[in-house]
Amino acid sequence: MKSICYEVDSGGDTELILKNPNKQNIVPDCPDRTPEGDPNALAFANPPCLGRYQVLSELYSDDQNETPEVEVRIRVSSRHLIFASRYFRFLDSVHGRHVGIPTDMNAGLLTRIASIVDYYQCRGPMHFVYQAWTFSRHLPNELCKRNLMYLFSAWVFHDEERFRSLAASFLNRSTGMSEIETHDLPVGEMLTRLERRRQFLLNDILEAMDSLQEEMVQENGCQHESTDCSEISLGILMRERHRIDPPFVAPFNGYSLDKIVGKIMGFKIPMSPHCAINEEPYVFHARGNYHPCTTLGRLKPILMEIKQAVEGVNVADFVSRDASD
């Protein structure tokens, strides 16, 4: 096995030995909805090793040869490691050697670094360079590989703003963990919690439709005291729910929040019996309310609660107490 030596601290008293590094597959698989031709769609490979990092270029395979069996020996200072990581009581940044560290960081390399930071619990000394790497970095709107990789990095570094945005994309667009394979990316616990929240929010919508249907059966009329209005709206609600395929039941595989809310928005809207001939069956008001007699109007409160819950995700709810400092 070939050995590569890299000195972070030439006078260091500790040698870290990495056996077959970069063998982990940290690129997740999911229904990638990134537009075809997007230059970022496959930007997961590490950039070229330049400057003092050129010695590490043999770690990466080229187009013709497979990556050889290599070990990396890194000389560092135990004192720096003691202060940087709770497990030692990374190394250029930990040792204050910021000059020469790449500033152009793609999703793949950032995720690899985040996985090391997560393993060694050295978020603190790496947070400054993380902010530099992610400054003005565009976040994907769709649920895709890059979304999950940036979500993991934001989770590791407790990046509230980016985590909230990426978690909202996951909650709105994920159709269930059955379509996602994380491979060696250590993100399972966090994604499991997000998946539970997705199912919880979808179940809120299901219960709201059940409750509304029962209410329409029992009530003596809508708020305008029209029994015909309630009966027409009840029939539409039952018919539209019957058309939902596959059945909208827990664990809601195949359904995202965006998809089911879109279906509700598309429920047929009748002309209410108490409307004037020239009056629309529903209207937008300044506050964004819908006509209260429509199915959409009567479900609007729960849909607003769902929206607030999605936009109000906090990274603190997804990190362990030990990792919160």
Secondary structure, 3 states (H helix, E strand, C coil): CEEEEEECCCCCCEEEEEECCCCCCCCCECCCCCCCCCCCCCCCCCCCCCHHHHHHHHHCCCCCCCCCCEEEEEEECHHHHHHHCCCCCCHHHHCCCCCCCCCCCCHHHHHHHHHHHHHHCCHHHHHHHHHHHHCCCCCCCCCCHHHHHHHHHHHHCCCHHHHHHHHHHHHHHCCCHHHCECCCCCCHHHHHHHHHHHHHHHHHHHHHHHHHHHHHHHCCCCCCCCHHHHHHHHHHHHHHHHHCCCCCCCCCCCCCHHHHHHHHHCCCCCCCCCCCCCCCCCCCCCCCCCCCCCHHHHHHHHHHHHHHHHHCCCHHHHCCHHHCC
